[in-house]
């Protein structure tokens, strides 16, 4: 395992208006897992493909451990980089059995060792005994496990995962997420994980980076990103976020760096607000506009009445819509009045 | 508070950062550097070799026209052009008249024998045009009484006109009856799969089936029909055996005559260039007819459902059945039947030894040709896949143009440079070392192999490439990241998954090389006979019953070739 260092990496496709990856810097320490979160078109897959050597950067440097893999003057072929990649669709070779798929990258290993390595990998991903099956005989989740085993088998210096769960249904996805986290920890791999699903990222990564339009907006530990987003985009990415006047919210969230947030405003998560049915103390009044049932609670959309007197102005700049969680006994209906205060 | 901005959009642009894509020159330099990658370089080399004949013809256009040219241009050329135009037009119309309705019937109606017609209507394609002509070789003699009657009753002038009409009509009918399957196949695929849901939609909107055909099905199938039609037209231009047998001097016959009989290569080059221009215009017209959106491909393929068949009432069912029977009868059953009868009568006349030699030569050249062409096509298709440069795609497109260029034209384009090589550098070397004067390039199998490569590269390239396009690119990436070089990836991952398309390409080329006539005729080494050239020489000596044996063999092999062709034209997947 090695670290991964990227310096001012840029790729501009000829047909595109702006660079897919724009002067990006990134470091992943040895043995740690970084998730890059971004919507489609943010350049995250291009970044991954450049690291793998499948795409040629316009400029910038990629270092894996001490090896310089790509810079202005030379470029190491993908097969010489020692990188493992798990594809969105698994990309298992359909004409080879599971065992042969895993063995594909093990050509340097001796025959006897190769066999034990395959067994070991199948064991690791919980598919012992599946060696003689063909990919079409596997379920989606099993196929992704095999893909992971295949990528890990040659002991890559860095493991890349490209949306590995996106083709799976929700339940399977949740289960596989936990499994992958355990497998990665067991294998101790340096890992870069690309996804559009923040839940994937929060579940698996040691650190998360938010990518947008070819640039990284924020990097940090999952909790820090959730609680202390640098801007509206990052805030909304990880779940509902409410924008409230700073004077009102004082002391709830860690103070953001000045200038990052728009003056006078602060972000809070719904669970950081207490919702009351009666006025009291410093609570401010809101009017309910929309109610949605999500099982154990009601998700309530509301707007402050106090901010400029009424809910008439549905201008998000001056009177933003809030998301609140209501767990009380009475059902809330649109038009009801509620009061909120920081927990 | 009102000054508070929505806290979104961190549009902080750091100064001094690259916001523009790299400049044109940087890109060109990079593309050129890519040429060092072995696959790109091989593809570039292949493209260069394949485009030699085309380039030679274009460049020779600017050379001094020979003394014969004036004579050719004034006396013979107008006739060649007129004959070719008439034949192409009439055969094209006939092919449409047979191919489109029969495709519509088979694709959308249920009538007696439909399932058999669905594949049997393709059978005429197994007959090369020249063999169909030989099978009907004595037909003009059969109508002599009619001609005599015309002359005695209407006079000599009427006889001359009637004779020409009968001859052109006969040849057009023969050609159309074996070439219509190109139109049939492409329009059947369009009707039964691509247009199926639109046809049903039109009917639910209250249009009769007739109105649906003209307002929905036909416009939607138009690009496919034109694609099939352009293949028919190119085959007519390419044909040498049939037209020369019936004495209709088309431009291809003209090229042969100017080159071989008049011994005037520069005249032949000029005519070839003319043909090439016409063919390129045809190709371009076909491309343009597909329109902006390429609407024949609309919708994702997996959603296509074949149309529900409309059951025809009994009387109309029999009518449909007889309509489909006519082209099958004239395009396959009658000629194949006649050849079989002749063959059984004349088989005894063949010496077994001669026959064996003929078979061995034919198979050998077909196998060698197939290997060359398929290997070339595979290289080109794979280079397109792995090469990081954009240079390869246009190169590939250019080097597969050869399929549209008539065999006679390619032959001219190969003979000129190869003849020059033999006359100058090779002769000099042989003289220098006191070797016996021998032809190394022209009139040898090298020339023939190159010619096959030029002519058939596209035929093999198309299925292999579409097979590769259906293979997910991630498979290649996965193999690379697991340590395989590009070449190893081709053999370990791509080829095992491409067996279907690879097999299709191999069979197609094998059959095409085996039945190829004009190229082989011009470029073959002295005394070198294949089944095709043997059939040609026997037929041109008027020994029709004897020519039936090699012809029938070509037809039998041709039937095997229909299997992959049928699948390809239907546009089915090949993985």
Contacts between the chains, C-beta under 8 A, distances in Angstrom:
chain1	res1	chain2	res2	distance
A	10	B	18	5.6
A	12	B	18	7.5
A	12	B	20	7.7
A	12	B	21	4.2
A	12	B	22	7.0
A	13	B	21	7.8
A	14	B	21	6.1
A	14	B	27	7.4
A	18	B	19	7.6
A	19	B	18	7.3
A	19	B	19	7.6
A	19	B	21	7.8
A	22	B	17	7.1
A	22	B	18	7.9
A	23	B	14	7.4
A	23	B	17	5.2
A	23	B	18	6.8
A	49	B	477	7.9
A	52	B	477	7.0
A	52	B	481	5.9
A	53	B	480	7.7
A	53	B	481	8.0
A	54	B	477	5.2
A	54	B	480	7.2
A	54	B	481	8.0
A	56	B	388	6.0
A	58	B	18	7.5
A	58	B	21	7.7
A	58	B	22	5.6
A	59	B	18	6.8
A	77	B	480	7.6
A	77	B	485	7.5
A	78	B	477	7.2
A	78	B	480	4.2
A	78	B	481	5.4
A	79	B	480	5.1
A	79	B	481	7.0
A	79	B	482	7.6
A	79	B	483	4.9
A	79	B	484	5.9
A	79	B	485	6.0
A	81	B	481	7.6
A	83	B	481	5.7
A	84	B	481	6.5
A	84	B	482	8.0
A	85	B	477	6.8
A	85	B	478	6.9
A	85	B	481	4.9
A	87	B	474	4.5
A	87	B	477	7.4
A	87	B	478	6.5
A	88	B	474	7.8
A	89	B	472	6.7
A	89	B	474	6.3
A	91	B	472	6.3
A	91	B	474	3.7
A	91	B	475	5.3
A	91	B	477	7.1
A	91	B	478	4.4
A	92	B	478	8.0
A	93	B	475	6.3
A	93	B	478	7.5
A	93	B	479	7.5
A	93	B	493	5.9
A	93	B	497	7.8
A	94	B	497	6.6
A	95	B	496	4.7
A	95	B	497	5.7
A	104	B	479	7.0
A	104	B	482	5.0
A	104	B	484	7.7
A	104	B	492	7.8
A	105	B	481	7.8
A	105	B	482	3.3
A	105	B	483	5.4
A	107	B	483	6.4
A	108	B	483	7.7
A	150	B	478	7.7
A	150	B	482	7.1
A	151	B	481	7.6
A	151	B	482	7.9
A	154	B	482	6.5
A	154	B	483	6.7
A	217	B	10	6.2
A	230	B	10	7.2
A	231	B	7	5.9
A	231	B	8	6.3
A	231	B	9	7.6
A	231	B	10	5.0
A	232	B	6	6.6
A	232	B	7	4.6
A	232	B	8	3.7
A	232	B	9	7.7
A	233	B	8	6.0
A	233	B	9	7.7
A	233	B	10	7.4
A	235	B	7	7.9
A	243	B	7	6.6
A	245	B	1	6.7
A	260	B	7	8.0
A	260	B	10	7.8
A	261	B	7	4.9
A	262	B	4	5.5
A	262	B	5	4.8
A	262	B	6	6.7
A	262	B	7	3.4
A	263	B	3	7.2
A	263	B	4	6.0
A	263	B	5	7.9
A	264	B	1	5.7
A	264	B	3	7.9
A	264	B	4	4.9
A	265	B	4	5.5
A	265	B	7	5.8
A	267	B	7	7.7
A	316	B	6	6.5
A	317	B	4	6.9
A	317	B	5	7.2
A	317	B	6	5.2
A	318	B	1	7.1
A	318	B	2	6.3
A	318	B	4	7.4
